[in-house]
Amino acid sequence: MFPLELNGENHRVLLVNINPGGPGGSATQYFTSDFNGNTFKPDSAKQKWMIFTLIC
């Protein structure tokens, strides 16, 4: 989890690596939230996936 400032507001980003089980096999989901030090409350229930392209 790491901090992120977005539109002047502080948020936290949580990354979750999935292998297998993501779209196409391995994948990474991310969640943005408010975090008070104890409770992580996602900003949205919608699934969010990181997308990348490998160019060889």
Distance bins in CASP14 RR format, pairs under 12 A and 6 or more apart:
PFRMAT RR
TARGET T0000
AUTHOR 0000-0000-0000
RMODE 2
METHOD distances of the structure
MODEL  1
1 11 0 0 0 0 0 1 0 0 0 0 0
1 12 1 0 1 0 0 0 0 0 0 0 0
1 13 1 0 0 1 0 0 0 0 0 0 0
1 14 1 0 1 0 0 0 0 0 0 0 0
1 15 1 0 0 1 0 0 0 0 0 0 0
1 16 0 0 0 0 0 1 0 0 0 0 0
1 30 0 0 0 0 0 1 0 0 0 0 0
1 31 0 0 0 0 1 0 0 0 0 0 0
1 32 0 0 0 0 0 1 0 0 0 0 0
1 33 0 0 0 0 1 0 0 0 0 0 0
1 34 0 0 0 0 0 1 0 0 0 0 0
1 35 1 0 0 1 0 0 0 0 0 0 0
1 37 0 0 0 0 0 1 0 0 0 0 0
1 40 1 0 0 1 0 0 0 0 0 0 0
1 42 0 0 0 0 0 1 0 0 0 0 0
2 10 0 0 0 0 0 1 0 0 0 0 0
2 11 0 0 0 0 1 0 0 0 0 0 0
2 12 1 0 0 1 0 0 0 0 0 0 0
2 13 1 0 1 0 0 0 0 0 0 0 0
2 14 0 0 0 0 1 0 0 0 0 0 0
2 15 0 0 0 0 1 0 0 0 0 0 0
2 30 0 0 0 0 0 1 0 0 0 0 0
2 31 0 0 0 0 0 1 0 0 0 0 0
2 32 0 0 0 0 0 1 0 0 0 0 0
2 33 0 0 0 0 0 1 0 0 0 0 0
2 35 0 0 0 0 0 1 0 0 0 0 0
3 9 0 0 0 0 0 1 0 0 0 0 0
3 10 1 0 0 1 0 0 0 0 0 0 0
3 11 1 0 0 1 0 0 0 0 0 0 0
3 12 1 0 0 1 0 0 0 0 0 0 0
3 13 1 0 0 1 0 0 0 0 0 0 0
3 14 0 0 0 0 0 1 0 0 0 0 0
3 32 0 0 0 0 0 1 0 0 0 0 0
3 33 0 0 0 0 0 1 0 0 0 0 0
3 34 0 0 0 0 0 1 0 0 0 0 0
3 35 0 0 0 0 1 0 0 0 0 0 0
3 37 0 0 0 0 0 1 0 0 0 0 0
4 10 1 0 0 1 0 0 0 0 0 0 0
4 11 1 0 1 0 0 0 0 0 0 0 0
4 12 1 0 0 1 0 0 0 0 0 0 0
4 13 1 0 1 0 0 0 0 0 0 0 0
4 14 0 0 0 0 0 1 0 0 0 0 0
4 15 0 0 0 0 0 1 0 0 0 0 0
4 30 0 0 0 0 0 1 0 0 0 0 0
4 31 0 0 0 0 0 1 0 0 0 0 0
4 32 1 0 0 1 0 0 0 0 0 0 0
4 33 0 0 0 0 0 1 0 0 0 0 0
4 34 0 0 0 0 0 1 0 0 0 0 0
4 35 0 0 0 0 0 1 0 0 0 0 0
4 43 0 0 0 0 0 1 0 0 0 0 0
5 11 1 0 0 1 0 0 0 0 0 0 0
5 12 0 0 0 0 0 1 0 0 0 0 0
5 13 0 0 0 0 0 1 0 0 0 0 0
5 32 0 0 0 0 0 1 0 0 0 0 0
6 12 0 0 0 0 0 1 0 0 0 0 0
6 13 0 0 0 0 1 0 0 0 0 0 0
6 32 1 0 0 1 0 0 0 0 0 0 0
6 33 0 0 0 0 0 1 0 0 0 0 0
6 34 0 0 0 0 0 1 0 0 0 0 0
6 43 0 0 0 0 1 0 0 0 0 0 0
7 32 0 0 0 0 0 1 0 0 0 0 0
9 32 0 0 0 0 0 1 0 0 0 0 0
9 33 0 0 0 0 0 1 0 0 0 0 0
9 34 0 0 0 0 1 0 0 0 0 0 0
9 43 0 0 0 0 0 1 0 0 0 0 0
10 32 0 0 0 0 0 1 0 0 0 0 0
10 33 0 0 0 0 0 1 0 0 0 0 0
10 34 0 0 0 0 1 0 0 0 0 0 0
10 35 0 0 0 0 1 0 0 0 0 0 0
10 36 0 0 0 0 0 1 0 0 0 0 0
11 30 0 0 0 0 0 1 0 0 0 0 0
11 31 0 0 0 0 1 0 0 0 0 0 0
11 32 1 0 1 0 0 0 0 0 0 0 0
11 33 1 0 0 1 0 0 0 0 0 0 0
11 34 1 0 0 1 0 0 0 0 0 0 0
11 35 0 0 0 0 1 0 0 0 0 0 0
11 40 0 0 0 0 0 1 0 0 0 0 0
11 41 0 0 0 0 0 1 0 0 0 0 0
11 42 0 0 0 0 0 1 0 0 0 0 0
11 43 1 0 0 1 0 0 0 0 0 0 0
11 44 0 0 0 0 0 1 0 0 0 0 0
12 30 0 0 0 0 0 1 0 0 0 0 0
12 31 0 0 0 0 1 0 0 0 0 0 0
12 32 1 0 0 1 0 0 0 0 0 0 0
12 33 1 0 1 0 0 0 0 0 0 0 0
12 34 1 0 0 1 0 0 0 0 0 0 0
12 35 1 0 1 0 0 0 0 0 0 0 0
12 36 0 0 0 0 1 0 0 0 0 0 0
12 37 0 0 0 0 1 0 0 0 0 0 0
12 39 0 0 0 0 0 1 0 0 0 0 0
12 40 1 0 0 1 0 0 0 0 0 0 0
12 41 0 0 0 0 1 0 0 0 0 0 0
12 42 0 0 0 0 1 0 0 0 0 0 0
12 43 0 0 0 0 1 0 0 0 0 0 0
13 28 0 0 0 0 0 1 0 0 0 0 0
13 29 0 0 0 0 0 1 0 0 0 0 0
13 30 1 0 1 0 0 0 0 0 0 0 0
13 31 1 0 0 1 0 0 0 0 0 0 0
13 32 1 0 1 0 0 0 0 0 0 0 0
13 33 1 0 0 1 0 0 0 0 0 0 0
13 34 0 0 0 0 0 1 0 0 0 0 0
13 35 0 0 0 0 1 0 0 0 0 0 0
13 40 0 0 0 0 0 1 0 0 0 0 0
13 42 0 0 0 0 0 1 0 0 0 0 0
13 43 0 0 0 0 0 1 0 0 0 0 0
13 48 0 0 0 0 1 0 0 0 0 0 0
13 50 0 0 0 0 0 1 0 0 0 0 0
14 28 0 0 0 0 0 1 0 0 0 0 0
14 29 0 0 0 0 1 0 0 0 0 0 0
14 30 1 0 0 1 0 0 0 0 0 0 0
14 31 1 0 1 0 0 0 0 0 0 0 0
14 32 0 0 0 0 1 0 0 0 0 0 0
14 33 1 0 0 1 0 0 0 0 0 0 0
14 34 0 0 0 0 0 1 0 0 0 0 0
14 35 0 0 0 0 1 0 0 0 0 0 0
14 40 1 0 0 1 0 0 0 0 0 0 0
14 41 0 0 0 0 0 1 0 0 0 0 0
14 42 0 0 0 0 1 0 0 0 0 0 0
14 43 0 0 0 0 0 1 0 0 0 0 0
14 48 0 0 0 0 0 1 0 0 0 0 0
14 50 0 0 0 0 0 1 0 0 0 0 0
15 27 0 0 0 0 0 1 0 0 0 0 0
15 28 1 0 1 0 0 0 0 0 0 0 0
15 29 1 0 0 1 0 0 0 0 0 0 0
15 30 1 0 1 0 0 0 0 0 0 0 0
15 31 0 0 0 0 1 0 0 0 0 0 0
15 32 0 0 0 0 0 1 0 0 0 0 0
15 48 0 0 0 0 0 1 0 0 0 0 0
15 49 0 0 0 0 0 1 0 0 0 0 0
15 50 1 0 0 1 0 0 0 0 0 0 0
16 22 0 0 0 0 0 1 0 0 0 0 0
16 26 0 0 0 0 0 1 0 0 0 0 0
16 27 0 0 0 0 1 0 0 0 0 0 0
16 28 1 0 0 1 0 0 0 0 0 0 0
16 29 1 0 1 0 0 0 0 0 0 0 0
16 30 1 0 0 1 0 0 0 0 0 0 0
16 31 1 0 0 1 0 0 0 0 0 0 0
16 40 0 0 0 0 0 1 0 0 0 0 0
16 42 0 0 0 0 0 1 0 0 0 0 0
16 47 0 0 0 0 0 1 0 0 0 0 0
16 48 0 0 0 0 0 1 0 0 0 0 0
16 49 0 0 0 0 0 1 0 0 0 0 0
16 50 0 0 0 0 1 0 0 0 0 0 0
17 25 0 0 0 0 0 1 0 0 0 0 0
17 26 1 0 0 1 0 0 0 0 0 0 0
17 27 1 0 0 1 0 0 0 0 0 0 0
17 28 1 0 1 0 0 0 0 0 0 0 0
17 29 0 0 0 0 1 0 0 0 0 0 0
17 30 0 0 0 0 0 1 0 0 0 0 0
17 49 0 0 0 0 0 1 0 0 0 0 0
17 50 0 0 0 0 1 0 0 0 0 0 0
18 24 0 0 0 0 0 1 0 0 0 0 0
18 25 1 0 0 1 0 0 0 0 0 0 0
18 26 1 0 0 1 0 0 0 0 0 0 0
18 27 1 0 1 0 0 0 0 0 0 0 0
18 28 1 0 0 1 0 0 0 0 0 0 0
18 29 1 0 0 1 0 0 0 0 0 0 0
18 30 0 0 0 0 0 1 0 0 0 0 0
18 47 0 0 0 0 0 1 0 0 0 0 0
18 49 0 0 0 0 1 0 0 0 0 0 0
18 50 0 0 0 0 0 1 0 0 0 0 0
19 25 1 0 0 1 0 0 0 0 0 0 0
19 26 1 0 1 0 0 0 0 0 0 0 0
19 27 1 0 0 1 0 0 0 0 0 0 0
19 28 0 0 0 0 1 0 0 0 0 0 0
19 29 0 0 0 0 0 1 0 0 0 0 0
20 26 1 0 0 1 0 0 0 0 0 0 0
20 27 0 0 0 0 1 0 0 0 0 0 0
21 27 1 0 0 1 0 0 0 0 0 0 0
21 28 0 0 0 0 0 1 0 0 0 0 0
21 29 0 0 0 0 0 1 0 0 0 0 0
21 49 0 0 0 0 0 1 0 0 0 0 0
22 28 0 0 0 0 1 0 0 0 0 0 0
22 29 0 0 0 0 1 0 0 0 0 0 0
22 47 0 0 0 0 0 1 0 0 0 0 0
22 49 1 0 0 1 0 0 0 0 0 0 0
22 50 0 0 0 0 0 1 0 0 0 0 0
22 51 0 0 0 0 0 1 0 0 0 0 0
23 29 0 0 0 0 0 1 0 0 0 0 0
23 47 0 0 0 0 1 0 0 0 0 0 0
23 49 1 0 0 1 0 0 0 0 0 0 0
23 50 0 0 0 0 0 1 0 0 0 0 0
23 51 0 0 0 0 1 0 0 0 0 0 0
24 49 0 0 0 0 0 1 0 0 0 0 0
24 51 0 0 0 0 0 1 0 0 0 0 0
25 49 0 0 0 0 0 1 0 0 0 0 0
26 49 0 0 0 0 0 1 0 0 0 0 0
26 50 0 0 0 0 0 1 0 0 0 0 0
26 52 0 0 0 0 0 1 0 0 0 0 0
26 54 0 0 0 0 0 1 0 0 0 0 0
27 47 0 0 0 0 0 1 0 0 0 0 0
27 48 0 0 0 0 0 1 0 0 0 0 0
27 49 1 0 1 0 0 0 0 0 0 0 0
27 50 1 0 0 1 0 0 0 0 0 0 0
27 51 0 0 0 0 1 0 0 0 0 0 0
27 52 0 0 0 0 1 0 0 0 0 0 0
28 47 0 0 0 0 0 1 0 0 0 0 0
28 48 0 0 0 0 1 0 0 0 0 0 0
28 49 1 0 0 1 0 0 0 0 0 0 0
28 50 1 0 1 0 0 0 0 0 0 0 0
28 51 0 0 0 0 1 0 0 0 0 0 0
28 52 0 0 0 0 1 0 0 0 0 0 0
29 42 0 0 0 0 0 1 0 0 0 0 0
29 44 0 0 0 0 0 1 0 0 0 0 0
29 46 0 0 0 0 0 1 0 0 0 0 0
29 47 1 0 0 1 0 0 0 0 0 0 0
29 48 1 0 0 1 0 0 0 0 0 0 0
29 49 1 0 1 0 0 0 0 0 0 0 0
29 50 1 0 0 1 0 0 0 0 0 0 0
29 51 0 0 0 0 0 1 0 0 0 0 0
30 42 0 0 0 0 0 1 0 0 0 0 0
30 43 0 0 0 0 0 1 0 0 0 0 0
30 44 0 0 0 0 0 1 0 0 0 0 0
30 46 0 0 0 0 0 1 0 0 0 0 0
30 47 0 0 0 0 1 0 0 0 0 0 0
30 48 1 0 1 0 0 0 0 0 0 0 0
30 49 1 0 0 1 0 0 0 0 0 0 0
30 50 1 0 1 0 0 0 0 0 0 0 0
30 51 0 0 0 0 0 1 0 0 0 0 0
31 40 1 0 0 1 0 0 0 0 0 0 0
31 41 0 0 0 0 1 0 0 0 0 0 0
31 42 1 0 1 0 0 0 0 0 0 0 0
31 43 1 0 0 1 0 0 0 0 0 0 0
31 44 0 0 0 0 1 0 0 0 0 0 0
31 45 0 0 0 0 1 0 0 0 0 0 0
31 46 0 0 0 0 1 0 0 0 0 0 0
31 47 0 0 0 0 1 0 0 0 0 0 0
31 48 1 0 0 1 0 0 0 0 0 0 0
31 49 0 0 0 0 0 1 0 0 0 0 0
31 50 0 0 0 0 0 1 0 0 0 0 0
32 40 0 0 0 0 0 1 0 0 0 0 0
32 41 0 0 0 0 0 1 0 0 0 0 0
32 42 1 0 0 1 0 0 0 0 0 0 0
32 43 1 0 1 0 0 0 0 0 0 0 0
32 44 1 0 0 1 0 0 0 0 0 0 0
32 46 0 0 0 0 0 1 0 0 0 0 0
32 48 1 0 0 1 0 0 0 0 0 0 0
33 39 0 0 0 0 1 0 0 0 0 0 0
33 40 1 0 1 0 0 0 0 0 0 0 0
33 41 1 0 1 0 0 0 0 0 0 0 0
33 42 1 0 1 0 0 0 0 0 0 0 0
33 43 1 0 1 0 0 0 0 0 0 0 0
33 44 0 0 0 0 1 0 0 0 0 0 0
33 45 0 0 0 0 0 1 0 0 0 0 0
33 48 0 0 0 0 0 1 0 0 0 0 0
34 40 0 0 0 0 1 0 0 0 0 0 0
34 41 1 0 1 0 0 0 0 0 0 0 0
34 42 0 0 0 0 1 0 0 0 0 0 0
34 43 1 0 0 1 0 0 0 0 0 0 0
34 44 0 0 0 0 0 1 0 0 0 0 0
35 41 1 0 0 1 0 0 0 0 0 0 0
35 42 0 0 0 0 0 1 0 0 0 0 0
35 43 0 0 0 0 0 1 0 0 0 0 0
42 48 0 0 0 0 1 0 0 0 0 0 0
END
